[in-house]
Amino acid sequence: MKAFDLTPDPKVLLALTHTPLKPLDALSELIDNSVDSLILSTKLGKPVENPLIIINIPTRAELDNNAGCLRVRDNGVGMSAESAEKALKAGFTGNNPYDMLGLFGMGLNIATGKLGHRTTLITARKEDENAIRVVVDLLEITEKSSYKVIPEEIPKPEGFTHGTIIEVAGWWTDGSGNSGFINKLISYGRPKIRKEIGRRYSTLLKEEKVRIVIDEEACHAFMHCVWDQSRHVERQGHGLIPAKYTFSEVIGHQTRCTNCYALVPQDKCPACGSESVRTIEERIRGWLGIQRFDDISHYGIDLIRNGRTIRLLEKVAFFEFMDEMGNTIKDYPIDSQYGRIVGEVHIDHVPVDFMKQDFQRSSAEWQRAMSYLRGESSLQPTQPGTENNNSYIYMLYQGYRRVRKCGPQDMYMGYWDENSSSPKRIDRETEKEYLKKFENKEPGYYDDTEWWKLVEKAVTRPQDTLVKCSGCGADNLDAAEECLVCASILKGKPCKFCQEEILYSAISCQYCGKSQIPEVTYPWMCKVCGSSNLANSDACKLCSSTRGTADPLTAEQLRDNSDKIDELSITGCSIKLADGNYSNPVDTICYYTRIPIISKSQVDKLPIIAFISDSIEIFIDFQHRIFKSFSVGPEVFIAAEVASYLHTYYGSLSGHSNQKAHSTANLMFQLISKYYTDSLSETPEQLREGIKALFGEIRQKMTYVFTDIAADIFTNLTDTEKRAMLENMVANQIDVTLMQKYKESGQFLLYLAPTSIVEIFKTFPYKFFDKYVWNVPYGSVADIPESALDQMRESLKKTYQNCLEDCASYIGTNVADSLFTKRTSISLKILLKEIG
């Protein structure tokens, strides 16, 4: 019988590109291959003098034109044709899983395939006359149903003597599962990408094993801001506990086959029969310590494998414990929401998962490493098994679990508060200033000298001022009223009756015995009607209310007898003023009263009453005859109250130039148009005005939010977008010859078309939330897992993107059906609801 041919269909290679992977992880896979090339150079006895990885990232404008490429270049040893073939073959790896980063042989295929469908590999060794060039186009391979690609010899590119270049292009179009993947990478912005790569490869960068340059700027190694290991606290039963432990210890050995890497119990591999074996050290090295500041999320242990950080700020493995019954105990932090235990731990021998997202936590190597680092019990000393736990994490937990008192006792920065005569914590802004100086490596701040001064300052009492007694010349504390030596009065006052000098704080005279506390009687004010009454009267002379009766028209009394109406309330009420600016956001909270609103004059009941403080509280009596007998809705009254407040608050706009525009009626109109169109009436013209105002406010906020990347945004604008921007600038009589100035300052953002704003939102959604434009959390939420946050962010982005597209589309058309108008009206309300 003929043997079965199980060679997979070429479509399998395309299917691999749909493996879940984040853009930065894909870029890291390409960097890993370059790092491995540099490691191999050293192992071959040909170490590179200045190991370098150069990365070039395409711009958004290039992506829009299906141009440009993502390029990763290294100056490693380079590859032969045979090695290049193996490197591109899915599932093949020439790396052993203990010394290299590229482990499984498919990382390169998946990473390049997710970024684009065409990958070009150029490689050359120093002794080669020419370079080898191979182009792998997934669409062509699938179409031809063949894995065969033809390599070619080409002259070495200029300045390229040895190493490897990977170029990815052919961006996936809409409809593909990887559409927009490369866009998401560049949406992070180059500064953030450099920072994240510097974080992941900080060990290699710190040890100068490689330099990584992204678009001509170097990535810098991340440094943890921790206390020096000479600092310590003392705890009963544990003695001195240093602020930092450093270690490098072999906790075990393994014998592995050098052919298939299986465990070898004796002299011969049970899997493949090979007698070539290698002893692997299970070495754990690194440090664990205390961060100089505590933080709600920035704490945990970095877990590193062969120079690359696999897990950033790992918390679960170290600060949670699962008992024998499967119950999870959270150990840290439990006394507050802030943590400060951090560290960098190298566990090169522990296997990782397929895409190097995590370590294989079920492996014996992982279990042994965790036992060494955090012990086999809960960290809480009252839990079972802790008597045998002497791990580094356990000791740090006992020393630094909580902060009871600022100062050296708990190694916490602060200052001495004279009012309470106790240490107080420094403010978070001071911490941020010190951290910035640490990041800039300023002396005294990069090391912990200046930080420690604040620890000592917390328990340093200010020296008291001494005052000499005029009678005997003895020194006394400045606060003393009487000399401790001769009892002479240092601070005194005359008695109100006998005029003898007595102590300043005396409440009675030691000579005449009379009290020094004055007895004062005052008329009292009726809280109900506001009239003044004699001090000895018990009831109001005007309204007969007894003394002490609460005012029924206070906000507190009305709140107790009302229910909140969310449908009429406005969060962050803000409208455009006569000078073109927007009023400060103010919350308008509306209530339905369960009792009549009685005026102080008691002449008639009131339909509505408002209170203004940090917000505007409006109480409405829906039983009032004006709502029952006349066709007047409460929206009109609410708008009138808010308009009156705005007219008074911005009274300076009542000058000659804005006098007619800044009127209560015009303000009412804007309020009703913006917030109550659903319940009253709404025309397409009003809706368009609301949309214009919205985009105007977004543009204003963008000039502050996008200052750091304004130049990149300008560069990435399409020709159509730039043409629309120029037309807006000309229409607003803006001098377009100063475009370079507007580009650098970000002022060009004020004239972008709504469709351009939508495109920028798609690329940089995180720049629009977290109080930048909308008061909606996006970056991080305490105690919410990252997986849930990713789903929340995607849903949030989709909702706001759809709303922005509705508004941009509506304002761009002159004719819209009622259904589109209604939908756009709802979209506008959503966008206005949480705007900052």
C-alpha positions in Angstrom: 0.0 0.0 0.0 1.3 3.5 -0.9 2.4 5.6 2.1 0.3 8.6 3.1 1.8 12.0 2.3 1.1 14.2 5.4 2.8 17.3 4.2 0.4 20.1 5.3 -1.4 22.4 2.9 0.4 25.8 2.5 -2.8 27.4 3.9 -1.5 26.1 7.3 1.3 28.6 7.2 -1.3 31.4 6.7 -3.4 30.0 9.5 -0.5 30.3 11.9 -0.6 34.1 11.5 -3.9 34.1 13.3 -2.3 32.9 16.5 -3.2 35.5 19.3 -0.3 37.9 19.7 0.1 41.5 20.7 2.0 43.9 18.4 4.8 44.5 20.8 5.2 40.8 21.3 5.5 40.3 17.5 8.2 43.0 17.4 10.0 41.3 20.3 10.0 38.0 18.4 12.0 39.6 15.7 14.4 41.2 18.2 14.8 37.8 19.9 16.1 36.3 16.6 18.6 39.1 16.3 19.7 38.6 19.9 20.1 34.9 19.3 22.3 35.8 16.3 24.6 37.9 18.5 24.7 35.1 21.2 25.6 32.6 18.4 28.5 34.9 17.3 30.0 34.6 20.8 29.5 30.8 21.0 31.3 30.5 17.6 34.2 32.4 18.9 33.5 35.4 16.8 32.0 37.9 19.3 30.8 41.2 17.7 32.6 44.2 19.1 29.6 46.5 19.2 26.5 44.3 19.0 23.7 46.4 17.5 20.0 45.9 16.6 18.5 48.6 14.4 14.7 48.8 14.0 12.8 51.0 11.5 9.0 51.4 11.9 6.8 52.7 9.0 4.7 55.9 9.4 0.9 56.0 9.2 1.0 57.8 5.9 3.1 54.9 4.4 0.6 52.4 5.7 -2.3 54.4 4.2 -0.5 54.1 0.8 0.4 50.4 1.4 4.1 51.5 1.3 7.1 51.3 3.7 8.3 48.4 5.7 9.2 47.3 9.2 12.9 46.5 9.3 15.0 44.7 12.0 18.7 44.6 11.3 21.5 43.1 13.4 25.3 42.8 13.0 25.5 39.2 14.1 27.4 36.4 12.5 24.9 36.0 9.6 23.6 32.7 8.1 24.5 30.3 5.4 21.9 29.4 2.8 21.1 26.2 4.7 20.7 28.1 8.0 18.5 30.7 6.3 16.2 28.0 4.9 15.9 26.4 8.4 15.2 29.8 10.0 12.3 30.4 7.6 10.8 26.9 8.0 7.8 26.8 10.3 8.5 24.4 13.2 12.2 24.2 12.8 14.6 25.7 15.4 18.3 25.4 15.7 18.3 26.9 19.1 18.6 24.9 22.3 15.9 25.9 24.9 18.3 26.9 27.6 20.7 29.5 26.1 18.6 31.2 23.4 15.4 33.3 23.2 14.0 31.8 20.0 12.7 28.4 21.2 10.0 26.8 19.1 10.9 27.7 15.5 7.5 29.3 14.6 7.9 32.6 16.4 9.5 34.3 13.3 6.8 33.0 10.9 3.9 34.0 13.2 5.4 37.4 14.1 6.2 38.5 10.5 2.9 36.9 9.2 0.8 39.0 11.6 2.5 42.2 10.6 2.4 41.7 6.9 2.1 39.0 4.2 5.5 39.6 2.6 8.8 39.0 4.5 12.2 39.6 3.0 15.3 38.0 4.7 18.8 39.3 3.8 21.7 37.7 5.4 25.5 37.5 5.0 28.5 36.2 6.8 31.7 38.2 7.0 33.6 35.7 4.7 30.8 35.7 2.1 31.3 37.7 -1.1 27.5 38.2 -1.6 24.4 38.3 0.5 21.5 35.9 0.3 18.0 37.3 -0.3 14.8 35.4 0.2 11.2 36.7 -0.2 8.4 34.8 1.5 5.0 36.0 0.3 2.2 34.1 2.1 -0.4 35.1 -0.5 1.7 33.7 -3.3 2.6 30.5 -1.4 -1.1 29.9 -0.7 -2.1 30.7 -4.3 0.6 28.3 -5.7 0.0 25.7 -3.0 3.7 25.3 -2.7 6.2 26.0 0.1 9.1 26.4 -2.4 10.7 29.9 -2.6 13.8 30.7 -4.6 16.7 32.4 -2.8 19.0 34.7 -4.8 22.5 36.0 -4.3 22.7 39.8 -4.3 25.6 42.3 -3.6 25.9 43.1 0.1 23.9 46.3 0.9 26.1 49.3 1.5 27.6 49.2 5.0 26.4 45.7 5.6 29.3 43.2 6.0 27.7 40.6 8.1 24.4 40.0 10.0 20.7 39.6 9.1 18.0 42.0 7.9 14.3 41.1 8.2 11.9 43.4 6.3 8.1 43.0 6.6 5.7 44.7 4.1 2.5 43.9 2.2 0.1 45.2 4.9 -3.0 43.2 5.4 -6.2 44.7 3.9 -9.6 45.0 5.5 -11.3 41.7 5.8 -8.1 39.8 6.9 -7.9 38.6 10.4 -4.7 40.6 10.8 -6.0 43.8 9.3 -4.9 46.8 11.4 -2.3 44.8 13.4 0.6 47.0 12.2 -1.5 50.1 12.7 -1.9 49.2 16.3 1.9 48.9 16.7 2.6 52.4 15.3 -0.3 53.9 17.3 1.7 53.4 20.4 4.1 56.1 19.2 7.9 55.6 18.9 8.7 57.0 22.4 6.4 54.4 24.0 7.8 51.6 21.9 11.3 52.5 22.8 10.3 52.6 26.5 8.6 49.2 26.4 11.5 47.6 24.5 13.9 49.1 27.0 11.8 47.5 29.7 11.7 44.0 28.2 15.4 43.9 27.3 16.7 45.9 30.3 19.1 43.2 31.4 20.8 42.9 28.0 21.0 46.7 27.7 22.3 47.2 31.3 25.0 44.6 30.8 25.8 46.2 27.4 25.4 42.9 25.6 23.5 44.7 22.8 22.3 48.2 21.8 18.8 48.5 20.4 18.0 51.6 18.2 14.5 52.4 17.0 14.4 55.1 14.2 17.7 56.5 15.1 17.1 56.8 18.9 18.5 54.3 21.3 16.3 52.3 23.8 17.4 52.8 27.4 17.4 50.1 30.0 14.6 50.4 32.7 15.9 50.8 36.2 14.0 50.0 39.4 14.0 52.7 42.0 14.8 50.7 45.1 16.5 51.3 48.5 20.1 50.4 48.8 20.9 47.0 50.4 22.6 48.8 53.3 19.2 50.1 54.5 17.2 47.9 56.8 14.4 47.6 59.3 14.3 45.5 62.5 11.5 43.2 63.4 11.0 41.1 66.5 11.7 37.5 65.8 13.5 38.2 62.5 16.2 40.7 63.5 17.6 43.1 60.8 15.8 42.8 57.4 17.7 44.5 54.6 15.8 46.5 52.0 17.4 44.4 49.2 18.5 40.8 48.8 20.9 39.8 46.0 21.4 36.2 45.2 22.9 33.7 42.7 22.3 30.1 43.7 22.1 26.7 42.0 19.0 24.9 43.5 19.4 21.8 41.4 20.8 20.1 38.2 19.3 18.3 35.2 20.8 16.0 32.7 19.4 16.7 29.2 19.9 15.1 25.8 21.7 17.5 23.5 19.8 16.1 20.5 16.1 16.3 21.7 16.6 18.0 25.1 14.7 15.2 26.9 15.5 14.4 30.6 18.2 11.7 30.8 17.9 9.6 34.0 21.2 7.7 33.4 23.7 7.7 30.4 21.4 7.3 27.4 18.4 9.3 26.2 15.2 7.3 26.7 13.5 9.3 23.9 16.0 9.3 21.0 18.7 6.9 22.2 21.5 9.6 22.0 24.4 9.3 24.4 25.3 13.0 24.0 24.1 14.7 27.2 24.5 18.0 28.9 24.2 19.0 32.6 21.9 22.0 33.1 22.2 24.2 36.2 19.0 25.3 37.8 20.5 28.7 38.8 18.3 31.5 40.2 20.0 34.9 40.3 18.9 38.5 40.7 17.6 40.6 43.5 14.4 41.3 45.5 13.9 44.5 47.4 11.8 47.5 48.4 10.8 50.3 46.1 11.4 53.8 47.4 7.8 54.6 46.8 4.6 52.6 47.0 2.2 52.4 44.1 -1.3 51.1 43.3 0.0 49.0 40.4 3.8 49.4 40.0 5.0 46.7 42.2 5.8 43.0 41.7 8.7 40.9 40.4 10.1 41.0 36.9 10.8 37.4 35.8 13.6 37.2 33.1 14.8 34.4 30.8 18.0 34.7 28.9 18.0 38.5 29.2 14.3 39.1 28.1 11.7 39.9 30.7 8.9 37.4 30.2 6.7 38.6 33.1 6.6 42.3 34.1 5.7 43.0 37.7 4.4 39.5 38.4 2.1 39.6 41.4 0.0 36.4 41.5 2.9 34.0 41.8 4.4 35.9 44.7 1.6 37.6 46.5 -1.2 35.0 46.3 -1.2 31.5 47.8 -3.4 28.5 47.0 -3.9 26.1 50.0 -4.4 22.4 49.8 -8.2 22.8 49.4 -7.8 25.1 46.3 -8.6 28.3 48.2 -6.7 31.4 47.1 -5.3 33.6 49.9 -4.3 37.1 48.9 -1.2 38.0 50.9 -0.1 41.4 49.6 -1.0 44.1 49.7 -3.9 43.6 52.2 -3.3 46.5 54.6 -3.8 49.2 51.9 -4.1 49.2 48.1 -0.4 50.2 47.6 2.6 47.8 47.3 6.4 48.3 47.1 8.0 44.9 46.9 9.8 44.6 43.6 12.6 42.6 42.0 14.4 41.2 39.0 14.8 37.4 39.0 16.6 35.4 36.2 15.3 31.8 35.8 16.9 30.8 32.5 16.2 27.1 33.0 12.4 27.4 33.5 10.5 26.6 30.3 8.1 29.1 28.8 4.9 28.7 26.8 4.6 28.7 23.0 4.7 32.4 22.4 6.8 33.4 25.5 3.9 35.1 27.2 4.4 33.2 30.4 6.4 30.5 32.1 5.1 26.9 32.2 3.7 27.2 35.7 2.9 23.5 35.9 6.5 22.5 35.3 8.7 21.1 38.0 11.3 23.8 37.3 8.8 26.5 38.0 7.6 24.9 41.2 11.2 24.6 42.5 12.0 28.2 41.7 8.9 29.5 43.4 9.6 27.4 46.5 13.0 28.9 46.7 11.9 32.5 46.1 8.6 32.7 48.2 8.4 29.5 50.1 5.6 26.9 50.3 3.2 28.7 52.6 1.2 31.9 52.8 3.2 35.0 53.6 0.9 35.9 56.5 2.6 34.7 59.8 -0.7 33.5 61.3 -1.3 31.0 58.4 -0.2 27.3 58.6 3.4 26.4 57.5 5.0 29.8 57.9 7.3 28.5 60.7 9.4 26.8 58.0 9.3 29.7 55.5 12.6 31.5 55.3 12.4 32.7 51.7 13.4 36.1 50.5 9.9 37.2 49.8 8.7 36.0 53.2 11.4 38.0 54.9 10.6 41.2 52.9 6.9 40.7 53.7 7.6 40.5 57.4 9.7 43.7 57.3 7.8 45.9 54.8 4.3 44.5 54.6 2.7 47.6 56.1 3.5 51.2 57.1 2.5 52.0 60.6 4.7 55.0 61.0 6.7 57.2 58.6 10.4 57.2 59.3 13.3 54.6 59.6 11.1 52.2 61.6 9.1 51.3 58.4 11.5 52.9 55.9 8.9 55.4 54.7 9.4 59.1 53.7 7.6 61.8 55.5 7.9 65.0 57.6 7.3 66.0 61.2 3.9 67.7 61.6 4.0 70.2 64.5 0.2 70.4 64.7 -0.3 66.7 65.5 3.2 66.3 66.9 3.6 63.1 64.8 5.2 62.0 61.5 3.1 62.5 58.3 3.5 61.0 54.8 5.0 63.2 52.1 2.7 64.1 49.2 2.6 62.1 46.0 3.8 65.1 43.9 7.0 65.2 45.8 7.5 61.5 45.1 6.9 62.1 41.4 9.5 64.9 41.4 12.1 62.6 43.1 11.3 59.8 40.7 11.8 62.1 37.7 15.2 63.0 39.1 16.0 59.3 39.6 15.1 58.6 36.0 17.4 61.5 34.9 20.2 59.9 37.1 20.7 63.0 39.2 23.3 62.4 42.0 21.6 61.9 45.4 18.4 60.9 43.7 19.7 58.1 41.5 21.3 56.7 44.6 19.0 57.0 47.7 20.9 59.7 49.6 18.2 62.5 49.1 15.4 60.0 49.5 16.7 58.8 52.8 16.8 62.4 54.1 13.0 62.4 53.9 12.9 59.2 55.8 14.9 60.7 58.6 13.0 64.0 58.4 9.8 62.2 59.4 11.1 61.6 62.9 13.2 64.8 63.3 11.4 67.2 65.6 12.1 70.9 65.1 14.1 72.5 67.9 12.1 74.6 70.3 12.8 78.3 70.7 14.0 79.4 74.2 12.9 82.6 76.0 14.8 84.1 79.0 12.9 85.0 82.1 13.3 88.7 83.0 13.1 87.9 86.7 15.7 85.2 87.2 17.3 84.9 83.7 16.4 81.2 83.3 15.6 79.7 79.8 12.0 78.6 79.1 10.2 77.2 76.2 8.7 79.8 73.9 5.1 78.4 74.6 5.6 78.7 78.4 3.4 81.3 80.2 5.1 80.9 83.6 8.8 80.5 84.4 9.7 77.0 85.5 12.3 78.3 87.9 10.9 81.4 89.7 7.2 81.2 88.6 7.2 84.7 87.1 4.6 85.4 84.5 6.1 85.3 81.0 2.8 85.7 79.1 0.0 87.3 80.9 -3.1 89.5 80.8 -4.9 91.9 83.3 -8.0 90.5 85.2 -11.2 92.0 83.7 -12.3 93.0 87.2 -9.3 93.7 89.6 -6.7 94.4 86.9 -4.1 92.2 88.5 -1.8 90.4 86.1 -2.7 86.7 85.6 -1.7 84.0 83.2 -2.8 84.5 79.6 -4.7 81.2 79.5 -6.3 81.7 83.0 -10.1 81.3 83.0 -10.5 82.7 86.5 -8.6 85.3 88.5 -6.4 83.9 91.3 -6.8 87.2 93.2 -10.5 88.1 93.0 -11.8 84.7 91.9 -14.0 86.0 89.1 -14.4 84.2 85.8 -12.6 85.6 82.8 -15.0 84.0 80.3 -17.4 86.6 79.0 -21.1 85.9 78.9 -22.7 87.1 75.7 -26.3 86.9 74.6 -27.3 87.5 71.0 -30.6 87.8 69.1 -31.5 84.7 67.2 -32.5 84.5 63.6 -35.5 82.4 62.6 -34.4 79.8 60.0 -37.9 79.6 58.5 -38.8 83.2 57.7 -35.4 84.9 58.3 -36.7 87.5 60.9 -34.6 88.5 64.0 -35.9 87.7 67.5 -34.9 88.7 71.0 -32.4 86.4 72.8 -34.9 85.3 75.5 -37.8 84.5 73.1 -38.6 80.9 72.3 -40.8 81.4 69.2 -40.5 83.6 66.1 -42.5 86.8 66.4 -43.4 86.6 62.7 -44.1 83.0 61.7 -44.4 81.5 65.2 -41.8 78.8 64.5 -40.1 77.5 67.6 -36.5 78.4 68.1 -34.2 75.9 66.3 -36.7 74.9 63.7 -34.8 74.0 60.5 -35.2 76.0 57.3 -37.4 73.9 55.0 -35.8 75.6 52.0 -32.2 74.4 52.7 -30.7 71.9 50.3 -30.2 69.4 53.2 -33.9 69.5 54.1 -35.1 69.3 50.5 -32.7 66.3 49.8 -34.3 64.4 52.7 -37.7 64.9 51.1 -36.8 64.4 47.4 -35.8 61.8 44.8 -33.1 62.3 42.2 -34.1 62.4 38.5 -31.3 61.1 36.3 -33.2 61.9 33.1 -33.1 65.6 33.8 -29.7 65.8 35.5 -26.6 66.9 33.6 -23.2 65.7 34.5 -20.5 68.2 33.5 -22.8 70.8 32.0 -20.8 73.1 29.8 -21.8 75.4 26.9 -20.0 77.7 24.5 -19.9 81.3 25.7 -20.0 84.6 23.8 -16.2 84.8 23.6 -15.9 81.4 21.9 -14.7 79.6 25.0 -16.6 76.9 26.9 -17.9 77.4 30.4 -16.4 75.4 33.2 -18.1 72.0 33.6 -20.7 72.0 36.4 -22.9 69.1 37.5 -26.6 69.9 37.4 -28.5 67.5 39.7 -32.3 67.5 39.6 -34.7 66.3 42.2 -38.4 65.5 42.4 -39.8 66.9 45.7 -42.3 64.8 47.7 -43.5 67.9 49.6 -44.5 71.4 48.4 -41.8 74.1 48.2 -43.0 76.8 50.5 -41.4 80.3 50.2 -40.3 82.2 53.3 -43.1 84.8 52.6 -45.6 81.9 52.5 -47.5 83.9 49.8 -47.4 81.0 47.3 -45.8 77.7 46.6 -42.7 77.6 44.4 -42.4 75.4 41.3 -38.7 75.1 41.5 -35.7 76.2 43.7 -32.0 76.0 42.9 -28.8 75.8 45.1 -25.4 76.6 43.7 -22.1 75.4 45.3 -19.6 73.1 43.5 -22.7 71.9 41.6 -26.2 73.2 40.8 -28.9 71.3 42.7 -32.4 72.0 41.4 -35.6 70.8 43.3 -38.8 70.6 41.3 -42.4 70.3 42.6 -44.1 68.4 39.8 -47.5 68.9 41.6 -47.3 72.7 41.1 -50.1 74.1 39.0 -47.8 75.5 36.4 -46.9 72.0 35.3 -50.5 70.8 35.4 -52.3 73.8 33.9 -49.8 75.1 31.3 -47.8 73.4 28.6 -44.5 74.1 30.2 -42.0 71.4 30.8 -39.4 71.3 33.7 -36.6 71.5 31.1 -37.3 75.2 30.5 -37.1 76.0 34.2 -33.9 74.0 34.6 -32.3 75.7 31.6 -33.4 79.1 33.1 -31.7 78.4 36.4 -28.5 77.2 34.8 -28.5 80.1 32.3 -29.0 82.6 35.2 -26.0 81.1 37.0 -23.8 81.2 33.9 -24.9 84.8 33.1 -23.8 85.9 36.5 -20.7 83.8 36.8 -19.4 85.1 33.5 -20.6 88.6 34.0 -17.4 90.1 32.4 -18.8 89.0 29.0 -21.6 91.6 29.4 -19.2 94.2 28.1 -19.9 96.1 24.9 -18.5 93.6 22.4 -20.4 90.6 23.8 -23.4 92.3 25.4 -26.0 91.1 23.0 -24.7 87.6 22.7 -24.2 87.1 26.4 -27.8 87.1 27.5 -29.9 84.7 29.7 -32.1 83.9 26.7 -29.2 82.9 24.5 -27.7 80.8 27.3 -31.1 79.1 27.8 -31.3 78.4 24.1 -27.8 76.7 24.1 -28.7 74.7 27.2 -32.0 73.4 25.8 -30.4 72.7 22.4 -27.6 70.8 23.9 -29.2 68.8 26.7 -33.0 68.7 26.2 -33.6 68.2 22.5 -35.0 64.7 23.0 -37.7 65.9 25.3 -38.5 69.2 23.6 -37.6 69.4 19.9 -34.5 69.0 17.8 -33.8 70.1 14.2 -31.0 69.0 11.9 -29.5 72.5 12.2 -29.4 72.3 16.0 -27.8 68.9 15.8 -25.1 70.1 13.4 -24.4 73.1 15.7 -24.0 70.7 18.6 -21.6 68.5 16.6 -19.6 71.5 15.5 -19.3 72.6 19.1 -18.2 69.1 20.2 -15.5 68.8 17.6 -14.4 72.3 18.5 -13.9 71.3 22.1 -12.1 68.1 21.2 -9.7 70.1 19.0 -9.0 72.5 21.9 -8.2 69.5 24.2 -6.0 67.8 21.6 -3.7 70.8 21.4 -2.7 70.0 25.0 -2.9 66.2 24.9 -1.0 65.6 21.7 1.9 68.1 22.2 4.5 65.3 22.5 3.6 63.6 19.2 2.0 66.5 17.3 4.8 66.4 14.7 4.3 62.7 14.1 0.5 63.2 13.7 1.2 66.0 11.1 3.6 63.8 9.2 1.1 61.0 9.1 -1.8 63.1 7.7 -2.9 62.1 4.2 -2.8 64.6 1.4 -6.6 64.8 1.5 -6.5 65.6 5.3 -3.9 68.2 4.9 -5.9 69.9 2.1 -9.0 70.0 4.3 -6.9 71.5 7.1 -5.5 74.2 4.9 -9.0 75.1 3.7 -10.1 75.5 7.3 -7.1 77.7 8.1 -7.7 79.9 5.1 -11.4 80.2 6.0 -10.3 81.3 9.5 -7.8 83.8 8.1 -4.8 81.9 9.6 -1.4 82.6 8.1 -0.5 79.3 6.5 3.1 80.4 6.0 3.7 79.7 9.7 2.8 76.0 9.2 6.1 74.8 10.6 5.4 76.7 13.9 1.8 75.2 14.0 3.3 71.8 13.4 5.7 72.0 16.3 3.2 73.6 18.7 0.3 71.4 17.7 -1.9 74.4 16.9 -2.7 72.8 13.5 -4.9 70.4 15.3 -7.5 73.2 15.8 -8.2 73.1 12.1 -8.4 69.4 11.4 -11.6 68.1 9.7 -13.8 65.9 11.8 -12.9 62.9 9.7 -9.2 63.4 10.5 -10.1 63.5 14.2 -11.8 60.2 13.8 -8.7 58.7 12.2 -6.5 60.0 15.0 -8.9 58.5 17.6 -8.5 55.1 15.8 -4.8 55.3 16.1 -4.5 56.8 19.6 -7.6 55.9 21.6 -5.8 56.0 24.9 -5.0 59.7 24.4 -8.7 60.5 24.5 -9.7 58.8 27.7 -8.5 59.0 31.4 -9.6 62.7 31.6 -7.7 63.8 28.5 -10.9 64.4 26.5 -13.4 62.1 28.2 -13.6 61.3 31.9 -13.7 57.6 31.3 -11.0 55.2 32.7 -9.0 53.4 30.0 -5.3 52.9 31.0 -5.8 51.0 34.3 -8.4 50.1 36.9 -7.5 48.9 40.3 -8.1 45.1 40.9 -9.3 44.5 37.4 -7.3 41.8 35.5 -5.6 42.8 32.2 -7.7 40.4 30.1 -10.9 42.1 31.3 -9.4 45.5 30.8 -8.5 44.6 27.2 -12.2 43.7 26.5 -13.4 46.9 28.2 -11.0 49.0 26.2 -12.0 47.4 22.9 -15.7 47.9 23.7 -15.1 51.5 24.7 -13.1 52.2 21.6 -15.7 50.7 19.4 -18.6 52.7 21.0 -16.8 56.0 20.9 -15.5 55.4 17.4 -19.0 54.6 16.0 -20.3 57.8 17.7 -17.5 60.0 16.3 -18.1 58.5 12.8 -21.8 59.2 13.0 -21.2 62.8 14.0 -18.5 63.3 11.4 -20.6 61.8 8.7 -23.7 63.8 9.7 -21.9 67.1 9.6 -20.6 66.3 6.2 -24.0 65.8 4.6 -26.7 68.4 3.8 -29.6 65.9 3.7 -30.2 63.3 6.4 -33.2 61.1 7.0 -35.0 61.1 10.4 -33.5 57.8 11.4 -29.9 58.9 10.8 -30.7 62.2 12.6 -32.0 60.3 15.6 -29.0 58.0 15.7 -26.6 60.8 15.4 -28.4 62.7 18.2 -27.9 59.7 20.5 -24.3 59.5 19.5 -23.7 63.2 20.3 -25.3 62.7 23.7 -22.9 59.8 24.5 -19.9 61.8 23.4 -21.0 64.8 25.5 -21.9 62.9 28.6 -18.4 62.3 29.9 -16.4 65.0 28.2 -13.9 66.7 30.5 
